[in-house]
Amino acid sequence: MTFSPNKTLIAALVAATTACGESNRTLHPIFIEGRAVETKGDTLIAMTRSGFSGLLVRNNQSRSMDTLGMGVLNSPVHLQAIDDGWLVSDSREGSWWIRVLNHVGQPMDSIGFGNELATPNQFAGLPDGRVVFEVPGGVLMETLAGVTDTFAITDENVGQTGMLVALAGGVLHAVPDKHVTLYNAFGNPRWQLEWQWRESAVFTDIAVDANGRPHMIAAVERDQHFVVYSLDVVTGEIVRWSEPGPDATFLVERLGNIKPDDPSVWVGQR
């Protein structure tokens, strides 16, 4: 069976109910094909997918599906729910942007970065509207209403970059082979832990589930599988990890247990 891009993506999140039995109240995806899935309260699940220039958003109460940002987004990757809409990373002709969309996908603002981002598609939006991003040299910057300032300076060497996600009112910054740091909204570390994983594990993204728990996905090339690790928000310690899975698709249960899943359930290829 051949699926068009729209049908493929719609099948991805429609399956959130049918594939999970009791479904979204107890299980929901946190990664699909390696990309973080964003949740907004108990109602909405949103995702991006390679080759598709929009967001797919499912309302779990009405079971309706919306495709947002078509004609506005070009190559979206990372997204974050905000009170009245979405922040979405995007790229066009070698330049990087964060698009601000309202709840129906209409453009409200754009933040342009040119090619200055140290790690494209990585950002964290704070509750007061600031957006934190990383520039070369291990410096985290913040921008709001066209004004840019330093958010935090790490001790990383030039060229060592990390992953960013909004967490607990602050910013989680994970730098492979160095450390993981949770900053508060003022750029001060709440905690920082040394990197605890083997070099053979290649970490690519961070997701935060509907209960505010952070999860990091890694590919273990030697063993040809993927693993997800969950961190404690208060201490940063590893509290759970998934069984290895052959695909970069994982679900989280209400109590925090993680299980690998078949991506064909979500992308409509089964």
MOZI-V645207 format. One record per residue. N is the residue number from 0. RES is the residue in three letters. PSI is psi in whole degrees, -180 to 180 (* if undefined). OMEGA is omega in whole degrees, 0 to 359 (NA if undefined). Layout:
[[N:RES:PSI:OMEGA] [N:RES:PSI:OMEGA]]
This chain:
[[0:MET:137:180] [1:THR:133:181] [2:PHE:138:169] [3:SER:161:181] [4:PRO:-43:182] [5:ASN:-45:181] [6:LYS:-37:178] [7:THR:-46:183] [8:LEU:-38:178] [9:ILE:-40:177] [10:ALA:-31:182] [11:ALA:-47:185] [12:LEU:-20:170] [13:VAL:-36:180] [14:ALA:-14:180] [15:ALA:-29:177] [16:THR:-51:188] [17:THR:-30:185] [18:ALA:-16:189] [19:CYS:18:176] [20:GLY:-111:178] [21:GLU:-18:164] [22:SER:-139:199] [23:ASN:-18:177] [24:ARG:-23:183] [25:THR:-25:182] [26:LEU:139:168] [27:HIS:156:181] [28:PRO:144:172] [29:ILE:-26:173] [30:PHE:135:172] [31:ILE:118:182] [32:GLU:39:175] [33:GLY:-8:181] [34:ARG:140:179] [35:ALA:138:175] [36:VAL:135:182] [37:GLU:135:175] [38:THR:149:177] [39:LYS:101:185] [40:GLY:-147:177] [41:ASP:7:191] [42:THR:-45:191] [43:LEU:142:171] [44:ILE:131:183] [45:ALA:151:181] [46:MET:161:167] [47:THR:166:179] [48:ARG:144:181] [49:SER:132:177] [50:GLY:1:181] [51:PHE:126:187] [52:SER:56:177] [53:GLY:177:174] [54:LEU:142:172] [55:LEU:122:185] [56:VAL:127:179] [57:ARG:132:172] [58:ASN:114:185] [59:ASN:-16:178] [60:GLN:-48:180] [61:SER:-12:185] [62:ARG:23:177] [63:SER:157:181] [64:MET:138:176] [65:ASP:140:170] [66:THR:117:187] [67:LEU:153:171] [68:GLY:8:178] [69:MET:133:184] [70:GLY:-12:177] [71:VAL:-46:181] [72:LEU:149:179] [73:ASN:-53:181] [74:SER:69:184] [75:PRO:148:178] [76:VAL:-72:187] [77:HIS:140:179] [78:LEU:156:178] [79:GLN:133:176] [80:ALA:137:172] [81:ILE:174:188] [82:ASP:-45:187] [83:ASP:18:180] [84:GLY:-134:189] [85:TRP:145:165] [86:LEU:133:185] [87:VAL:128:173] [88:SER:146:184] [89:ASP:159:176] [90:SER:148:178] [91:ARG:120:177] [92:GLU:44:175] [93:GLY:-2:178] [94:SER:148:183] [95:TRP:142:183] [96:TRP:158:161] [97:ILE:122:180] [98:ARG:136:176] [99:VAL:115:180] [100:LEU:147:173] [101:ASN:-175:189] [102:HIS:-16:177] [103:VAL:10:174] [104:GLY:8:178] [105:GLN:142:182] [106:PRO:132:178] [107:MET:-30:182] [108:ASP:164:174] [109:SER:140:176] [110:ILE:116:183] [111:GLY:139:181] [112:PHE:-1:185] [113:GLY:-127:175] [114:ASN:30:187] [115:GLU:-10:182] [116:LEU:137:176] [117:ALA:-38:179] [118:THR:97:181] [119:PRO:147:178] [120:ASN:3:179] [121:GLN:124:178] [122:PHE:169:176] [123:ALA:125:177] [124:GLY:131:180] [125:LEU:159:184] [126:PRO:-28:182] [127:ASP:5:177] [128:GLY:-12:177] [129:ARG:147:175] [130:VAL:126:182] [131:VAL:136:179] [132:PHE:168:183] [133:GLU:137:175] [134:VAL:163:180] [135:PRO:144:180] [136:GLY:7:177] [137:GLY:29:180] [138:VAL:130:174] [139:LEU:127:181] [140:MET:159:176] [141:GLU:147:178] [142:THR:143:179] [143:LEU:125:177] [144:ALA:40:176] [145:GLY:-4:179] [146:VAL:125:182] [147:THR:139:181] [148:ASP:170:178] [149:THR:132:176] [150:PHE:-49:179] [151:ALA:149:176] [152:ILE:120:179] [153:THR:175:181] [154:ASP:25:183] [155:GLU:155:175] [156:ASN:155:177] [157:VAL:134:179] [158:GLY:-15:178] [159:GLN:113:186] [160:THR:168:185] [161:GLY:-176:178] [162:MET:148:183] [163:LEU:144:172] [164:VAL:147:175] [165:ALA:134:183] [166:LEU:128:173] [167:ALA:41:179] [168:GLY:2:180] [169:GLY:-147:186] [170:VAL:128:172] [171:LEU:125:181] [172:HIS:113:182] [173:ALA:116:181] [174:VAL:107:182] [175:PRO:138:179] [176:ASP:5:178] [177:LYS:-85:179] [178:HIS:172:177] [179:VAL:130:185] [180:THR:134:170] [181:LEU:117:178] [182:TYR:146:172] [183:ASN:-177:185] [184:ALA:-12:180] [185:PHE:4:180] [186:GLY:13:178] [187:ASN:137:182] [188:PRO:131:169] [189:ARG:-43:174] [190:TRP:159:176] [191:GLN:129:179] [192:LEU:145:176] [193:GLU:151:178] [194:TRP:132:190] [195:GLN:6:187] [196:TRP:159:178] [197:ARG:156:178] [198:GLU:-21:181] [199:SER:-14:178] [200:ALA:119:182] [201:VAL:111:182] [202:PHE:137:187] [203:THR:-21:183] [204:ASP:162:177] [205:ILE:138:174] [206:ALA:150:173] [207:VAL:124:185] [208:ASP:-179:185] [209:ALA:-18:179] [210:ASN:13:175] [211:GLY:22:180] [212:ARG:130:180] [213:PRO:142:179] [214:HIS:137:180] [215:MET:134:181] [216:ILE:140:181] [217:ALA:145:171] [218:ALA:129:176] [219:VAL:97:189] [220:GLU:-38:183] [221:ARG:-39:182] [222:ASP:-2:177] [223:GLN:47:175] [224:HIS:175:180] [225:PHE:151:179] [226:VAL:145:175] [227:VAL:134:178] [228:TYR:139:177] [229:SER:137:180] [230:LEU:149:174] [231:ASP:131:183] [232:VAL:-35:186] [233:VAL:-39:187] [234:THR:-21:184] [235:GLY:-3:182] [236:GLU:152:175] [237:ILE:122:182] [238:VAL:-22:178] [239:ARG:157:170] [240:TRP:153:184] [241:SER:165:164] [242:GLU:150:177] [243:PRO:144:178] [244:GLY:146:181] [245:PRO:-14:182] [246:ASP:158:185] [247:ALA:47:180] [248:THR:125:185] [249:PHE:149:176] [250:LEU:156:173] [251:VAL:137:176] [252:GLU:166:182] [253:ARG:-37:181] [254:LEU:-2:173] [255:GLY:-6:177] [256:ASN:145:184] [257:ILE:140:180] [258:LYS:140:176] [259:PRO:155:181] [260:ASP:167:179] [261:ASP:118:183] [262:PRO:-22:180] [263:SER:-25:175] [264:VAL:-36:187] [265:TRP:-31:183] [266:VAL:9:170] [267:GLY:32:183] [268:GLN:14:181] [269:ARG:*:NA]]
